Amino acid sequence: MKTDILIIGGGVIGAAIAHRLSKYNLDITLVEKESDICMGASKANSSMVHDGYNVDAHKLKGKLVLEANPYFEQLCSDLHVQYVKDAGSIVVGFNDDDLKVMKEQLENGNKNGIKGLKIVGKDELLELEPYLNPEAKFGLLNPNTGLINPFELTMAMAENAVINGAKVLLNTEVKNIIISDKKVEAVETSQGVVEAKVVINAAGLYADKIAAMVEDIDFEIKPRKGQYFLYDKKWGYLVKHVIYSAPSKVSKGMIILPTTEGNILGGSNATVIDDKDDLSTTYEGFQEIYVNTISHMFPDLPRMGDVVTTFSGLRAASTSEDFIIECAKTVKGFINVAGIQSPGLSSSPAIARMVEDLVRGLNYDLNFTERKNYRKDRPEPVILKDLSYEERSELIKKNPDYGTIICRCETVSKGEIIDAIHRPIPATNLDAVKRRSRAGMGRCQGGFCSPRVLDILSKELKVSPLNITKKGKGSYILITKTKEPTLKMGGEGCEKIKL
């Protein structure tokens, strides 16, 4: 297989780069080692679009988030992605030390050209957030903080790239980079060799491993684990803005925020670890988050009870503590996009533009004329629960599958699940369906709908229910058909007899 540009990594950065480059007459291929896109650091994102009020504008990550913010509204409109542009955020303070930090952030935000920042006193703070701990004394209000679903954004950009001719190869792990005469020739993957003129390393947590296949490197990716609480929608009324605790040296501060879907998200701490696959959660970690932040800010929120799920994510922090976006130093045709931690999602449109400039700067024989049939959108997903009664009725008349509710918690229909299975990047397992349609994301966490989703997947993909997985390789749901159990007779290797 041959391609012009091979992108390694299907997170928000890989998807943004594919989306950006697919507008040109280029052959684009994106490879992802997992069974779906957005399976690494991007999927456990805190859902915010930062405007850059609290960044160091002299760092690359500060420069890029400031550049990217003006593009978000149009990008989300084009791709039919829900984006709450003016959700707003408040850094909450309880003492003079907190106030000092807020004044520093206010001054920094003004230097960065951010409008509307102000420090509010107790009365205005409690008017903005009536259920906040009444011991809070002041807050730094930023009206510009946005909210987004990070998977939806990543999926939308990747789908748009596919619609415009890009190829997305899932379950495709990079094994080696083939180099000849100090120039990239091809990439050896678990699915075969792909010849490429340019290789872009957007491998997230594993970007250092991929970069080291090409040359000696001077950086390392150190995972930084953060754990989260997700509350039932019954608590959605409690929090109006993105709420920050006072920031620390390794974090902008823990957060409590209303998601675009109506839940409350709380977290995360920041623990440097060595294992890039360690997504475990700990009692100690959740106790720290709940005691120090959640119960301190909003005493009405319970410790568990109405917590729908808990989870952790890993931030791909580099030892330089800044984005690394540059061509390889000794090998031509290889570009590193590494160390993309917060505000990576918020910076993604500007990162993609910067990568385009680097590709152009290689002066290769690449066709950067814009596609004549370029589409800037994607098929708009049907979200039944967001439709009016009249709109639902019309939709169900055309397709009765939209009238069969499969996930009761989130009001997801059979039609929406079938749509998810046949999107430009298909859902082929339970978690992939969940991320696209929210079937299984409700209070029962799939207890009711999972068997029904499994049955739909089996029929639509025309495979045995025994081959359907939860999240890809090895995560099978079923072991055998209960109506056809078998009994082994005799020793090893003998025949099975149906009971």
N, C-alpha and C positions, 0 to 999 in steps of 0.2 A: 504494500500500500504506500502511496505517495501523497504528500500534502505540502502546501506552502508553509503554513504555520501550525505548529503543534503546541497546544497549551496543556500543561500538566497541572491538574487540580480543578475540581468542579465546585469550589466554594464561591462566595460572592465575588472574589477578585477574578478568578478564572472566568466566571460567567460574564462579568463586566467587560473583560478584555475581548472575549468572543463576541459579545454584543457590539462592541465598538468597531472591531475589525470586519465584522460580517457585512457592513454596509458597502464594502469595496469588493472588487472582482478578485477576491483571494480565496484560495482553498483553505478552509479553517477546520482543524480537528482538535477537539478537546477530549482528553482521557482522564478518567476518574477511577480509582481503584475500588471504590465502594459500589453498592448496587443502585445508588441514586446520587444525584447532585446534593450539595449542601449537607453532607453527612459529618463534617469535621467541625472546626471552630465556628463556622458561620451559623450553624443551626442552634447553638446555645448562646445567641447574642441577646443583649439586653433590650433590643427593639427600638433603640433611639436613633434619630438622625440629629447629630450635633451640628451646631452652627459655628463652633470654633471659638467661643468666648473665653474658654479657659485653656487654650493651647498656647504653646510657645511657637510663635509664627516664624521663628528662625530655624526650627526643625522642619524636616521634610513632611512629617505627618501633620504638623501645624499648617504649613503652607498649602498642602493638598486639601485638607478639610475645608479651609476657607475658600479655596477655588471651587470645590465641588458643590457646596450648599446651594448656590443659585440654580443649579441644573435639576435638582431633585423633583420639584413640582412638575415640570414638563415631562421628565423621564417617567414618573409614575402615571401621569395622565396618558401618555402614549401607550404604556404597557398595561393599563387597567389594573394598577396596583393601588390598594388603599393606602393613603398617606395623610396622616393628621398633621398638617404643617405647623399649626400654632397650638399644639397641646400645652406647651410651656413647661418650664421646670423651676423648682425652688430649692436652693440650698438652705437647709434649716439649721439655725444656730440656737444654742442654749446658754452660751457663756461668752466672755470677752475674747477668748482665743478664737472661737468660731467667727466672731464678728471681724476680727483682724484678717482672717483668711478671706472672708467675703469681700472686704474692702480691696484686698490685693487682686481678687478675681475680677471685681468690678473695674478696677484700673486697667487690668490686662484686656478685658473685653472691649473697653473703650479704645485702647490702642489698636486692637484688631478690627475696629470699625463696626462692632456689633451695636445695633440700635435697640433701645427699649429696656436696657438693664437698669435695675434699681434695687436698693435695699429697702425693705418694708419693715415696719414695726409690728408689734404683737397684734394689735387690733386688726390691721389689714391682713396680716398673715392668717389669722384665724377666720377671717371673712373669706379668704381664698380657699382655705382648707379647714372647714368647720370641725372635722373629727381628729385633727392633729392634737398631739399632746399639748394641753394648755400651758405647760411649763416652757414651751418654746418662746423665745424672746424676739427673734427677728429672722428674716430670710432674704436671700438674694434671688430676686425674680428675674427670669429670662423668658420672655414671651415667645421666643423663636424655636425652642426645642421641639422637634417633630417625633412622631411615632409611626412605626412601620412594622410589618411582619417580615423578618429577615429571610425566611424561606421563600415567601411569595415573591420578594424582590429578586432573589437569586434565580428562582425558577422562571420568572418572567423574562429576565435578560437572556437566560440560556435558551428558552423556547423561541424567543425572537431571533436568536442567532441561528437556530435550526431552521426556522421558517425561511431565513435568508441564505440557506445553503450549507451552513456549518454542520459538521458531524460530531455527535457526542457519543463516545464509547465508554460505557459503564463496565464495571468488573474488569477493568484493564489497568493493571499495576505496572509501573515503570520499573524495569529490572536493571537497565544500563543505558548510558548514552554513548553512542558510537561516534568517534572523532577521527578525522583524517586530515593531516596537514594543518593541525590547529584550527580546524573548522568542523562544526557539527554536521554529521552526515545523516544520522538516523537515531531512532530511539527503540530499544529492545523492550517489548512489553510482554505481559503474560498471555496476550492474544496475538503475538507475532511482532515483526519488525515494521516500523513506520518510518519511511524516509521523509525528511523535512528540511526545508531551507533554514527555518528559524524555529528554535525551541524556547518557549516561555515557561519559566519555572514559577508556578503559582501554587505550590504544593502545601502551603500552610505550615502545619506542625512539622512536616517532613521536608521543607524547602532546603534545609541545610544538608540533609542526606542526598537529595537530588543534585544540589550544587556541587557537592563533593565528588560526584561521579565525573565531573568535568575538569576540575582543577582544585588546588589547595585553596581553602577559604579561611577568612579571618572572622567569621561569625558563627554563632551557634543559636539554635532555637531552644529556649528553655520554657517548657509548658508552665503556664500559670493557671491553676485550677480555681474556678469559681462555682459555688453552689447556689441553687435557687429554690424558692418556694413558689408554687403557682396556686392561687386561691380560686375557689368556686366563684362563679359569676354573681352569686347572691351578695357578695361583698363589693361588687363593682362600684356601688354608689359612694364608697368610703373615701376614695382617693381621686382627686380631680386633676392633679398635675403630676409630672415626674418629680419625685421627692428625693433629694440627695441628702445623705449625711455629710458632715464636713469631710473634705478630702484628706487622703493620707499620701505618703511618699510613693506608694505603688498603685494607688487607685484614685479615681475621681471622687470616691466615696461610694458607700453602698446606696442602693436605690430601692424605692417602692414606686411602682407606676401602674397606671391602667393600660392594659394592652389594647390593640385595635379590635380584639374579639370580645372585650368586656370583662376579662379576668383581671386579677391583681397579681403582679409579679414582684417578688421580693428577693433581694440578694445584691451582689454576690460578694463573698470574701475573695481574697487573692492569696493563694498559697503556691509557691514555686515548688515544682516536683520534677522528677526525672523521667517518669514513665509516660510516654506520649499516648498511651492507650488507656490510661487510668481515669475512667469516668465514674469511679465509685463515689458514693456520698457517705458522709460520716455524721454521727450524732454530735460530735464536738463542733464540726463546722456549722451545722444547722443551729445548734444552741448559740453559737457566737452571733450568727446573723439575726436570730430571733430576739435574743436578749439585748444586744447592742444597738440594733436598728429597728426591726419591725415593731416590737412591743414598746420600744422607747419613743418611736414616732407616732404610732397608731395603736394605743393600748387595747382597742376593741378587737383587733385581729387576733385570732386564736393561734396557739402553738401548732396544733394539727387540726383534727376535727374536719374543718372545711378546706383543708389543703388537698387539692385534687391530685397533685403529683409533686415530687421533688426530683431534681436532676442536677447534673453538673456539666460544665463545659470547660474547655482548655483554650486559653489565649496563646497564640503563636508569637510570644515575645522573643525578640532577638537580644543578644547580649549587648548590642549597641543602644537598645531602647529607642530606636527610631526605625522608620521604614527603610528597607534596602531595595532600591529600584535602580538597577544598573546592568550594563552589559558585563559579561564575564571578562576578566582582565587578560586572560591568555588564550582564550578560545573564541573564535568569531561565530556569530549566529546563535548565541545562547544569552538569554536575558533572565536575571534573577528578580523576582518580585517577592521578597521575603520579609519576615518580621512584621507582618501586617496585623497588629493588634489594634485596640481602640485608638483612634476612631476610624478603623478600616472600612467598615460598611459605609459610614458617612463620607469617606474619601473615595469610594470606589469609582465614581464617574471620572474624577480627576486622575486617579491612578491609571485608568484605561487610556486616557488621553496621553499621559506621559509615556506609557508603553508604546502607543502608536508612534510617537515621535522617535523613540529609540529604534523601533523597527525600520522606520523610514531612514534613519541615520545610518543604517547598515549599507545603504546604497546597493541593495540586491535588485535583481530583476523581478520586481513584484508589481502587480498591477493595482495601483491605488486609485483608479477611476471608480466612481460610485456606480453601484448596480442600477441599471435602468428600471428594474422591477423591485427595487428595495422597498421593504415594508417596515415602518417604524413601530408597528403595533404587534399584537398577537391575538388569537381568538379569545374574546372576553369570557372568562369562566361564568357559568350559571351558579349563582348562590341563592338557593331557593328561599332561605329565611329572610333575605334582604328584600324580597319582592313583595309588592302589594298583593292583596287577596285576588284582585282582578288579574294581575300579571301572572300569578300562580295558576289561576284557572285556565287562562289562555295557553300557557305552557303545557299544562297537563292534557289539554284537549289535543295538542299536537303530538305529545309523547307521554303516554300514561306512566312510563317509568318514573317521571318526576312526581307522581302522586303516591309512590310507595316509599314510605319513610323507613330507612334502614337504621340510622343513628338517631335515637329519640332525644338524647341529651343536646345535640347540636342541630337537630332538624335537618339531617342530610338525607337526600333521596337516593334511590337506586340509580336514577338518571345521572346524578352528579358523580356517583362512584364509577359508572360506566364511562362518563366523560373523562375522569382522571386516568383511567386505564388506557384511553386512546388519545391522550394529549400528545403534542409534538415530542415530548420526552415522556414515555409511558410510565405509569405506576405499575410495578410488577410484584409488589408484596404489600403486606398490611400496613406497614409504617409509611410506605410511599403513598398509599391511598390516603392515609390519615393526614399527612402533611399537605396534600393537595386539596382535600375536601373537608377536613376536620372530623371525619367519621372516626370515632374512638378517642377524641380529645376532651370529651365531656366528663361529667362527674363520675360516671361508672368506668371510665378509661377503657372502653371497648368491651366490657363485660357482656353487654347485650348484643352489640352489633358485629363483633369480630367473626363469629361463625357465618353470619350472613355475608359479610364482606369477602371472607374466604371463598364462599360458594360462588359469588359473582366473579371473583378473580379467576377461579377455576374454569368457569364457563366461557368467559370472555377471552382468556388466553389459550383455551382449549388444551388444558393440561390437567392431570390428576390432582385432586385436592391434596394428596400426599406430597406434591411438589411445591405447594405454596409455602412461602416462608414469612416470617415476621419482618425481617430486615435484610434479607439476602443470604449469602452463602452460609449453610450450616444451621440456620435458625428455623428449622422445620416446625410446623405447628402440630401436625398429626403424624402418628407412627404407623397406624394400620387402620383398615376399615373395620369397625366394630361388628359389622354383619358378616365379615369373612375372616375371623381370627384363624390362626394356623397353629398347628402343633408339630414340633419337630419329633421325628421318630428315630431312635437309634443314635449313632455317633455323629461326629462332625462331618458336614458335607452331605448328609443324607437328605432325602426329599421331605417337603412339607406337605401335610395333609390338611385340607379344609375341614373344619368342624361343622 
